[in-house]
Amino acid sequence: MGIVNIDEELHDQLRKASVVGCRSINAQAAFWIRIGMLAEMNPTVPFNELVARELRAAGVVPQSIRAA
């Protein structure tokens, strides 16, 4: 594991996003890096599909949504 230097503005955005995603700052950074790599390797695949593929690969089973 190493250290990655990022500017203060990006770190601030990372900190804010980590709260929304209920992740640590490091986990949020890892998520952004992973999705960014997948997006570069699959430029025609939308973000939602990249995330859905990762969730399926992790064994997450979608639940049906009930209308209120």
PDB file of N, CA, C and O in Angstrom:
ATOM      1  N   MET A   1       0.856  -1.164   0.000  1.00  0.00           N
ATOM      2  CA  MET A   1       0.000   0.000   0.000  1.00  0.00           C
ATOM      3  C   MET A   1       0.907   1.233   0.000  1.00  0.00           C
ATOM      4  O   MET A   1       1.952   1.249   0.651  1.00  0.00           O
ATOM      5  N   GLY A   2       0.497   2.245  -0.727  1.00  0.00           N
ATOM      6  CA  GLY A   2       1.291   3.453  -0.794  1.00  0.00           C
ATOM      7  C   GLY A   2       0.465   4.680  -0.479  1.00  0.00           C
ATOM      8  O   GLY A   2      -0.713   4.595  -0.130  1.00  0.00           O
ATOM      9  N   ILE A   3       1.105   5.807  -0.609  1.00  0.00           N
ATOM     10  CA  ILE A   3       0.456   7.085  -0.368  1.00  0.00           C
ATOM     11  C   ILE A   3       0.214   7.763  -1.704  1.00  0.00           C
ATOM     12  O   ILE A   3       1.088   7.782  -2.571  1.00  0.00           O
ATOM     13  N   VAL A   4      -0.976   8.316  -1.863  1.00  0.00           N
ATOM     14  CA  VAL A   4      -1.333   9.044  -3.075  1.00  0.00           C
ATOM     15  C   VAL A   4      -1.526  10.506  -2.689  1.00  0.00           C
ATOM     16  O   VAL A   4      -2.300  10.817  -1.784  1.00  0.00           O
ATOM     17  N   ASN A   5      -0.830  11.390  -3.369  1.00  0.00           N
ATOM     18  CA  ASN A   5      -0.980  12.821  -3.109  1.00  0.00           C
ATOM     19  C   ASN A   5      -2.066  13.390  -4.010  1.00  0.00           C
ATOM     20  O   ASN A   5      -2.000  13.260  -5.233  1.00  0.00           O
ATOM     21  N   ILE A   6      -3.065  14.022  -3.404  1.00  0.00           N
ATOM     22  CA  ILE A   6      -4.117  14.694  -4.155  1.00  0.00           C
ATOM     23  C   ILE A   6      -4.248  16.105  -3.607  1.00  0.00           C
ATOM     24  O   ILE A   6      -3.866  16.383  -2.470  1.00  0.00           O
ATOM     25  N   ASP A   7      -4.790  16.988  -4.425  1.00  0.00           N
ATOM     26  CA  ASP A   7      -4.916  18.377  -3.966  1.00  0.00           C
ATOM     27  C   ASP A   7      -6.038  18.505  -2.937  1.00  0.00           C
ATOM     28  O   ASP A   7      -6.890  17.625  -2.812  1.00  0.00           O
ATOM     29  N   GLU A   8      -6.019  19.605  -2.215  1.00  0.00           N
ATOM     30  CA  GLU A   8      -6.970  19.823  -1.127  1.00  0.00           C
ATOM     31  C   GLU A   8      -8.426  19.828  -1.591  1.00  0.00           C
ATOM     32  O   GLU A   8      -9.300  19.296  -0.906  1.00  0.00           O
ATOM     33  N   GLU A   9      -8.684  20.427  -2.750  1.00  0.00           N
ATOM     34  CA  GLU A   9     -10.061  20.491  -3.253  1.00  0.00           C
ATOM     35  C   GLU A   9     -10.606  19.096  -3.528  1.00  0.00           C
ATOM     36  O   GLU A   9     -11.742  18.794  -3.161  1.00  0.00           O
ATOM     37  N   LEU A  10      -9.815  18.248  -4.167  1.00  0.00           N
ATOM     38  CA  LEU A  10     -10.252  16.876  -4.439  1.00  0.00           C
ATOM     39  C   LEU A  10     -10.437  16.117  -3.133  1.00  0.00           C
ATOM     40  O   LEU A  10     -11.393  15.353  -2.996  1.00  0.00           O
ATOM     41  N   HIS A  11      -9.542  16.312  -2.174  1.00  0.00           N
ATOM     42  CA  HIS A  11      -9.666  15.644  -0.878  1.00  0.00           C
ATOM     43  C   HIS A  11     -10.951  16.074  -0.180  1.00  0.00           C
ATOM     44  O   HIS A  11     -11.629  15.250   0.434  1.00  0.00           O
ATOM     45  N   ASP A  12     -11.288  17.351  -0.269  1.00  0.00           N
ATOM     46  CA  ASP A  12     -12.519  17.846   0.333  1.00  0.00           C
ATOM     47  C   ASP A  12     -13.739  17.190  -0.310  1.00  0.00           C
ATOM     48  O   ASP A  12     -14.670  16.796   0.393  1.00  0.00           O
ATOM     49  N   GLN A  13     -13.742  17.068  -1.635  1.00  0.00           N
ATOM     50  CA  GLN A  13     -14.846  16.407  -2.338  1.00  0.00           C
ATOM     51  C   GLN A  13     -14.914  14.926  -1.959  1.00  0.00           C
ATOM     52  O   GLN A  13     -15.999  14.366  -1.797  1.00  0.00           O
ATOM     53  N   LEU A  14     -13.768  14.314  -1.823  1.00  0.00           N
ATOM     54  CA  LEU A  14     -13.675  12.907  -1.428  1.00  0.00           C
ATOM     55  C   LEU A  14     -14.265  12.711  -0.028  1.00  0.00           C
ATOM     56  O   LEU A  14     -15.022  11.768   0.205  1.00  0.00           O
ATOM     57  N   ARG A  15     -13.921  13.592   0.886  1.00  0.00           N
ATOM     58  CA  ARG A  15     -14.443  13.524   2.256  1.00  0.00           C
ATOM     59  C   ARG A  15     -15.965  13.653   2.258  1.00  0.00           C
ATOM     60  O   ARG A  15     -16.650  12.891   2.941  1.00  0.00           O
ATOM     61  N   LYS A  16     -16.496  14.611   1.500  1.00  0.00           N
ATOM     62  CA  LYS A  16     -17.949  14.811   1.437  1.00  0.00           C
ATOM     63  C   LYS A  16     -18.648  13.596   0.823  1.00  0.00           C
ATOM     64  O   LYS A  16     -19.676  13.145   1.329  1.00  0.00           O
ATOM     65  N   ALA A  17     -18.091  13.073  -0.259  1.00  0.00           N
ATOM     66  CA  ALA A  17     -18.695  11.907  -0.925  1.00  0.00           C
ATOM     67  C   ALA A  17     -18.660  10.677  -0.027  1.00  0.00           C
ATOM     68  O   ALA A  17     -19.567   9.846  -0.075  1.00  0.00           O
ATOM     69  N   SER A  18     -17.624  10.559   0.788  1.00  0.00           N
ATOM     70  CA  SER A  18     -17.523   9.391   1.667  1.00  0.00           C
ATOM     71  C   SER A  18     -18.647   9.375   2.695  1.00  0.00           C
ATOM     72  O   SER A  18     -19.106   8.302   3.087  1.00  0.00           O
ATOM     73  N   VAL A  19     -19.097  10.543   3.137  1.00  0.00           N
ATOM     74  CA  VAL A  19     -20.206  10.625   4.086  1.00  0.00           C
ATOM     75  C   VAL A  19     -21.490  10.151   3.418  1.00  0.00           C
ATOM     76  O   VAL A  19     -22.247   9.373   3.997  1.00  0.00           O
ATOM     77  N   VAL A  20     -21.731  10.620   2.206  1.00  0.00           N
ATOM     78  CA  VAL A  20     -22.948  10.244   1.477  1.00  0.00           C
ATOM     79  C   VAL A  20     -22.966   8.741   1.200  1.00  0.00           C
ATOM     80  O   VAL A  20     -24.003   8.092   1.342  1.00  0.00           O
ATOM     81  N   GLY A  21     -21.816   8.190   0.805  1.00  0.00           N
ATOM     82  CA  GLY A  21     -21.738   6.765   0.485  1.00  0.00           C
ATOM     83  C   GLY A  21     -21.523   5.869   1.685  1.00  0.00           C
ATOM     84  O   GLY A  21     -21.385   4.655   1.530  1.00  0.00           O
ATOM     85  N   CYS A  22     -21.490   6.450   2.898  1.00  0.00           N
ATOM     86  CA  CYS A  22     -21.252   5.682   4.127  1.00  0.00           C
ATOM     87  C   CYS A  22     -19.978   4.846   4.013  1.00  0.00           C
ATOM     88  O   CYS A  22     -19.942   3.680   4.404  1.00  0.00           O
ATOM     89  N   ARG A  23     -18.935   5.473   3.469  1.00  0.00           N
ATOM     90  CA  ARG A  23     -17.640   4.818   3.314  1.00  0.00           C
ATOM     91  C   ARG A  23     -16.585   5.643   4.038  1.00  0.00           C
ATOM     92  O   ARG A  23     -16.774   6.830   4.301  1.00  0.00           O
ATOM     93  N   SER A  24     -15.475   4.989   4.353  1.00  0.00           N
ATOM     94  CA  SER A  24     -14.330   5.747   4.836  1.00  0.00           C
ATOM     95  C   SER A  24     -13.776   6.551   3.651  1.00  0.00           C
ATOM     96  O   SER A  24     -14.112   6.285   2.497  1.00  0.00           O
ATOM     97  N   ILE A  25     -12.938   7.520   3.951  1.00  0.00           N
ATOM     98  CA  ILE A  25     -12.329   8.298   2.869  1.00  0.00           C
ATOM     99  C   ILE A  25     -11.516   7.379   1.963  1.00  0.00           C
ATOM    100  O   ILE A  25     -11.569   7.515   0.741  1.00  0.00           O
ATOM    101  N   ASN A  26     -10.765   6.449   2.544  1.00  0.00           N
ATOM    102  CA  ASN A  26      -9.980   5.517   1.732  1.00  0.00           C
ATOM    103  C   ASN A  26     -10.872   4.614   0.876  1.00  0.00           C
ATOM    104  O   ASN A  26     -10.561   4.353  -0.286  1.00  0.00           O
ATOM    105  N   ALA A  27     -11.967   4.144   1.446  1.00  0.00           N
ATOM    106  CA  ALA A  27     -12.881   3.286   0.684  1.00  0.00           C
ATOM    107  C   ALA A  27     -13.530   4.066  -0.456  1.00  0.00           C
ATOM    108  O   ALA A  27     -13.739   3.522  -1.541  1.00  0.00           O
ATOM    109  N   GLN A  28     -13.851   5.340  -0.216  1.00  0.00           N
ATOM    110  CA  GLN A  28     -14.434   6.168  -1.272  1.00  0.00           C
ATOM    111  C   GLN A  28     -13.431   6.367  -2.400  1.00  0.00           C
ATOM    112  O   GLN A  28     -13.783   6.275  -3.576  1.00  0.00           O
ATOM    113  N   ALA A  29     -12.188   6.640  -2.040  1.00  0.00           N
ATOM    114  CA  ALA A  29     -11.144   6.814  -3.050  1.00  0.00           C
ATOM    115  C   ALA A  29     -10.968   5.526  -3.854  1.00  0.00           C
ATOM    116  O   ALA A  29     -10.840   5.569  -5.077  1.00  0.00           O
ATOM    117  N   ALA A  30     -10.962   4.386  -3.172  1.00  0.00           N
ATOM    118  CA  ALA A  30     -10.825   3.103  -3.865  1.00  0.00           C
ATOM    119  C   ALA A  30     -11.995   2.866  -4.813  1.00  0.00           C
ATOM    120  O   ALA A  30     -11.808   2.355  -5.918  1.00  0.00           O
ATOM    121  N   PHE A  31     -13.206   3.237  -4.384  1.00  0.00           N
ATOM    122  CA  PHE A  31     -14.388   3.094  -5.237  1.00  0.00           C
ATOM    123  C   PHE A  31     -14.239   3.944  -6.498  1.00  0.00           C
ATOM    124  O   PHE A  31     -14.449   3.460  -7.610  1.00  0.00           O
ATOM    125  N   TRP A  32     -13.872   5.220  -6.314  1.00  0.00           N
ATOM    126  CA  TRP A  32     -13.705   6.103  -7.470  1.00  0.00           C
ATOM    127  C   TRP A  32     -12.620   5.580  -8.404  1.00  0.00           C
ATOM    128  O   TRP A  32     -12.780   5.630  -9.624  1.00  0.00           O
ATOM    129  N   ILE A  33     -11.533   5.086  -7.854  1.00  0.00           N
ATOM    130  CA  ILE A  33     -10.446   4.557  -8.686  1.00  0.00           C
ATOM    131  C   ILE A  33     -10.926   3.337  -9.462  1.00  0.00           C
ATOM    132  O   ILE A  33     -10.695   3.231 -10.666  1.00  0.00           O
ATOM    133  N   ARG A  34     -11.592   2.423  -8.774  1.00  0.00           N
ATOM    134  CA  ARG A  34     -12.073   1.200  -9.443  1.00  0.00           C
ATOM    135  C   ARG A  34     -13.067   1.519 -10.553  1.00  0.00           C
ATOM    136  O   ARG A  34     -12.940   1.006 -11.665  1.00  0.00           O
ATOM    137  N   ILE A  35     -14.051   2.359 -10.260  1.00  0.00           N
ATOM    138  CA  ILE A  35     -15.051   2.712 -11.268  1.00  0.00           C
ATOM    139  C   ILE A  35     -14.393   3.474 -12.413  1.00  0.00           C
ATOM    140  O   ILE A  35     -14.737   3.264 -13.577  1.00  0.00           O
ATOM    141  N   GLY A  36     -13.452   4.352 -12.093  1.00  0.00           N
ATOM    142  CA  GLY A  36     -12.733   5.080 -13.140  1.00  0.00           C
ATOM    143  C   GLY A  36     -11.962   4.153 -14.059  1.00  0.00           C
ATOM    144  O   GLY A  36     -11.969   4.340 -15.276  1.00  0.00           O
ATOM    145  N   MET A  37     -11.298   3.156 -13.493  1.00  0.00           N
ATOM    146  CA  MET A  37     -10.575   2.176 -14.307  1.00  0.00           C
ATOM    147  C   MET A  37     -11.535   1.393 -15.188  1.00  0.00           C
ATOM    148  O   MET A  37     -11.272   1.185 -16.373  1.00  0.00           O
ATOM    149  N   LEU A  38     -12.650   0.960 -14.606  1.00  0.00           N
ATOM    150  CA  LEU A  38     -13.644   0.217 -15.381  1.00  0.00           C
ATOM    151  C   LEU A  38     -14.220   1.080 -16.500  1.00  0.00           C
ATOM    152  O   LEU A  38     -14.447   0.593 -17.608  1.00  0.00           O
ATOM    153  N   ALA A  39     -14.456   2.363 -16.210  1.00  0.00           N
ATOM    154  CA  ALA A  39     -14.995   3.271 -17.231  1.00  0.00           C
ATOM    155  C   ALA A  39     -14.001   3.458 -18.368  1.00  0.00           C
ATOM    156  O   ALA A  39     -14.398   3.510 -19.532  1.00  0.00           O
ATOM    157  N   GLU A  40     -12.725   3.559 -18.051  1.00  0.00           N
ATOM    158  CA  GLU A  40     -11.719   3.703 -19.109  1.00  0.00           C
ATOM    159  C   GLU A  40     -11.609   2.433 -19.953  1.00  0.00           C
ATOM    160  O   GLU A  40     -11.405   2.506 -21.164  1.00  0.00           O
ATOM    161  N   MET A  41     -11.742   1.284 -19.321  1.00  0.00           N
ATOM    162  CA  MET A  41     -11.640   0.019 -20.051  1.00  0.00           C
ATOM    163  C   MET A  41     -12.924  -0.337 -20.803  1.00  0.00           C
ATOM    164  O   MET A  41     -12.899  -1.160 -21.718  1.00  0.00           O
ATOM    165  N   ASN A  42     -14.043   0.280 -20.422  1.00  0.00           N
ATOM    166  CA  ASN A  42     -15.355   0.012 -21.026  1.00  0.00           C
ATOM    167  C   ASN A  42     -16.054   1.338 -21.313  1.00  0.00           C
ATOM    168  O   ASN A  42     -17.065   1.646 -20.681  1.00  0.00           O
ATOM    169  N   PRO A  43     -15.537   2.126 -22.249  1.00  0.00           N
ATOM    170  CA  PRO A  43     -16.042   3.492 -22.440  1.00  0.00           C
ATOM    171  C   PRO A  43     -17.495   3.601 -22.898  1.00  0.00           C
ATOM    172  O   PRO A  43     -18.094   4.670 -22.783  1.00  0.00           O
ATOM    173  N   THR A  44     -18.065   2.526 -23.410  1.00  0.00           N
ATOM    174  CA  THR A  44     -19.455   2.598 -23.876  1.00  0.00           C
ATOM    175  C   THR A  44     -20.462   2.136 -22.827  1.00  0.00           C
ATOM    176  O   THR A  44     -21.670   2.199 -23.057  1.00  0.00           O
ATOM    177  N   VAL A  45     -19.971   1.672 -21.672  1.00  0.00           N
ATOM    178  CA  VAL A  45     -20.864   1.158 -20.624  1.00  0.00           C
ATOM    179  C   VAL A  45     -21.203   2.289 -19.653  1.00  0.00           C
ATOM    180  O   VAL A  45     -20.301   2.926 -19.108  1.00  0.00           O
ATOM    181  N   PRO A  46     -22.494   2.544 -19.432  1.00  0.00           N
ATOM    182  CA  PRO A  46     -22.896   3.604 -18.498  1.00  0.00           C
ATOM    183  C   PRO A  46     -22.476   3.299 -17.057  1.00  0.00           C
ATOM    184  O   PRO A  46     -22.300   2.141 -16.678  1.00  0.00           O
ATOM    185  N   PHE A  47     -22.320   4.352 -16.272  1.00  0.00           N
ATOM    186  CA  PHE A  47     -21.936   4.231 -14.867  1.00  0.00           C
ATOM    187  C   PHE A  47     -22.821   3.241 -14.115  1.00  0.00           C
ATOM    188  O   PHE A  47     -22.312   2.367 -13.413  1.00  0.00           O
ATOM    189  N   ASN A  48     -24.140   3.369 -14.253  1.00  0.00           N
ATOM    190  CA  ASN A  48     -25.061   2.491 -13.516  1.00  0.00           C
ATOM    191  C   ASN A  48     -24.832   1.028 -13.852  1.00  0.00           C
ATOM    192  O   ASN A  48     -24.946   0.167 -12.981  1.00  0.00           O
ATOM    193  N   GLU A  49     -24.512   0.741 -15.099  1.00  0.00           N
ATOM    194  CA  GLU A  49     -24.249  -0.642 -15.492  1.00  0.00           C
ATOM    195  C   GLU A  49     -22.931  -1.138 -14.901  1.00  0.00           C
ATOM    196  O   GLU A  49     -22.834  -2.293 -14.484  1.00  0.00           O
ATOM    197  N   LEU A  50     -21.921  -0.274 -14.864  1.00  0.00           N
ATOM    198  CA  LEU A  50     -20.646  -0.665 -14.240  1.00  0.00           C
ATOM    199  C   LEU A  50     -20.868  -1.040 -12.773  1.00  0.00           C
ATOM    200  O   LEU A  50     -20.358  -2.057 -12.302  1.00  0.00           O
ATOM    201  N   VAL A  51     -21.626  -0.218 -12.061  1.00  0.00           N
ATOM    202  CA  VAL A  51     -21.898  -0.492 -10.652  1.00  0.00           C
ATOM    203  C   VAL A  51     -22.729  -1.766 -10.506  1.00  0.00           C
ATOM    204  O   VAL A  51     -22.467  -2.584  -9.624  1.00  0.00           O
ATOM    205  N   ALA A  52     -23.727  -1.932 -11.368  1.00  0.00           N
ATOM    206  CA  ALA A  52     -24.563  -3.140 -11.311  1.00  0.00           C
ATOM    207  C   ALA A  52     -23.732  -4.393 -11.548  1.00  0.00           C
ATOM    208  O   ALA A  52     -23.928  -5.400 -10.867  1.00  0.00           O
ATOM    209  N   ARG A  53     -22.810  -4.347 -12.500  1.00  0.00           N
ATOM    210  CA  ARG A  53     -21.930  -5.496 -12.761  1.00  0.00           C
ATOM    211  C   ARG A  53     -21.077  -5.824 -11.540  1.00  0.00           C
ATOM    212  O   ARG A  53     -20.917  -6.989 -11.178  1.00  0.00           O
ATOM    213  N   GLU A  54     -20.534  -4.793 -10.913  1.00  0.00           N
ATOM    214  CA  GLU A  54     -19.708  -5.004  -9.727  1.00  0.00           C
ATOM    215  C   GLU A  54     -20.528  -5.595  -8.589  1.00  0.00           C
ATOM    216  O   GLU A  54     -20.050  -6.481  -7.881  1.00  0.00           O
ATOM    217  N   LEU A  55     -21.754  -5.119  -8.404  1.00  0.00           N
ATOM    218  CA  LEU A  55     -22.624  -5.660  -7.366  1.00  0.00           C
ATOM    219  C   LEU A  55     -22.950  -7.126  -7.633  1.00  0.00           C
ATOM    220  O   LEU A  55     -22.905  -7.951  -6.721  1.00  0.00           O
ATOM    221  N   ARG A  56     -23.280  -7.451  -8.886  1.00  0.00           N
ATOM    222  CA  ARG A  56     -23.562  -8.854  -9.232  1.00  0.00           C
ATOM    223  C   ARG A  56     -22.328  -9.725  -9.005  1.00  0.00           C
ATOM    224  O   ARG A  56     -22.442 -10.836  -8.488  1.00  0.00           O
ATOM    225  N   ALA A  57     -21.161  -9.232  -9.385  1.00  0.00           N
ATOM    226  CA  ALA A  57     -19.919  -9.988  -9.200  1.00  0.00           C
ATOM    227  C   ALA A  57     -19.637 -10.237  -7.713  1.00  0.00           C
ATOM    228  O   ALA A  57     -19.015 -11.236  -7.352  1.00  0.00           O
ATOM    229  N   ALA A  58     -20.097  -9.326  -6.864  1.00  0.00           N
ATOM    230  CA  ALA A  58     -19.907  -9.475  -5.415  1.00  0.00           C
ATOM    231  C   ALA A  58     -20.989 -10.348  -4.781  1.00  0.00           C
ATOM    232  O   ALA A  58     -20.946 -10.618  -3.581  1.00  0.00           O
ATOM    233  N   GLY A  59     -21.958 -10.789  -5.585  1.00  0.00           N
ATOM    234  CA  GLY A  59     -23.008 -11.661  -5.073  1.00  0.00           C
ATOM    235  C   GLY A  59     -24.207 -10.950  -4.505  1.00  0.00           C
ATOM    236  O   GLY A  59     -25.021 -11.567  -3.817  1.00  0.00           O
ATOM    237  N   VAL A  60     -24.341  -9.653  -4.777  1.00  0.00           N
ATOM    238  CA  VAL A  60     -25.498  -8.903  -4.298  1.00  0.00           C
ATOM    239  C   VAL A  60     -26.708  -9.263  -5.142  1.00  0.00           C
ATOM    240  O   VAL A  60     -26.655  -9.201  -6.370  1.00  0.00           O
ATOM    241  N   VAL A  61     -27.800  -9.640  -4.486  1.00  0.00           N
ATOM    242  CA  VAL A  61     -29.040 -10.007  -5.176  1.00  0.00           C
ATOM    243  C   VAL A  61     -30.007  -8.838  -5.063  1.00  0.00           C
ATOM    244  O   VAL A  61     -30.341  -8.420  -3.955  1.00  0.00           O
ATOM    245  N   PRO A  62     -30.467  -8.298  -6.208  1.00  0.00           N
ATOM    246  CA  PRO A  62     -31.385  -7.149  -6.142  1.00  0.00           C
ATOM    247  C   PRO A  62     -32.720  -7.548  -5.536  1.00  0.00           C
ATOM    248  O   PRO A  62     -33.218  -8.652  -5.756  1.00  0.00           O
ATOM    249  N   GLN A  63     -33.284  -6.633  -4.774  1.00  0.00           N
ATOM    250  CA  GLN A  63     -34.613  -6.823  -4.182  1.00  0.00           C
ATOM    251  C   GLN A  63     -35.613  -6.039  -5.006  1.00  0.00           C
ATOM    252  O   GLN A  63     -35.279  -4.986  -5.551  1.00  0.00           O
ATOM    253  N   SER A  64     -36.833  -6.537  -5.105  1.00  0.00           N
ATOM    254  CA  SER A  64     -37.865  -5.789  -5.822  1.00  0.00           C
ATOM    255  C   SER A  64     -38.278  -4.591  -4.982  1.00  0.00           C
ATOM    256  O   SER A  64     -38.256  -4.635  -3.752  1.00  0.00           O
ATOM    257  N   ILE A  65     -38.652  -3.529  -5.665  1.00  0.00           N
ATOM    258  CA  ILE A  65     -39.070  -2.298  -4.992  1.00  0.00           C
ATOM    259  C   ILE A  65     -40.590  -2.246  -5.008  1.00  0.00           C
ATOM    260  O   ILE A  65     -41.223  -2.420  -6.050  1.00  0.00           O
ATOM    261  N   ARG A  66     -41.168  -2.003  -3.827  1.00  0.00           N
ATOM    262  CA  ARG A  66     -42.615  -1.908  -3.726  1.00  0.00           C
ATOM    263  C   ARG A  66     -43.040  -0.455  -3.763  1.00  0.00           C
ATOM    264  O   ARG A  66     -42.406   0.404  -3.150  1.00  0.00           O
ATOM    265  N   ALA A  67     -44.109  -0.185  -4.481  1.00  0.00           N
ATOM    266  CA  ALA A  67     -44.649   1.177  -4.535  1.00  0.00           C
ATOM    267  C   ALA A  67     -45.306   1.524  -3.208  1.00  0.00           C
ATOM    268  O   ALA A  67     -45.889   0.667  -2.544  1.00  0.00           O
ATOM    269  N   ALA A  68     -45.205   2.788  -2.835  1.00  0.00           N
ATOM    270  CA  ALA A  68     -45.784   3.214  -1.556  1.00  0.00           C
ATOM    271  C   ALA A  68     -47.264   3.453  -1.685  1.00  0.00           C
ATOM    272  O   ALA A  68     -47.918   3.817  -0.707  1.00  0.00           O
TER     273      ALA A  68
END
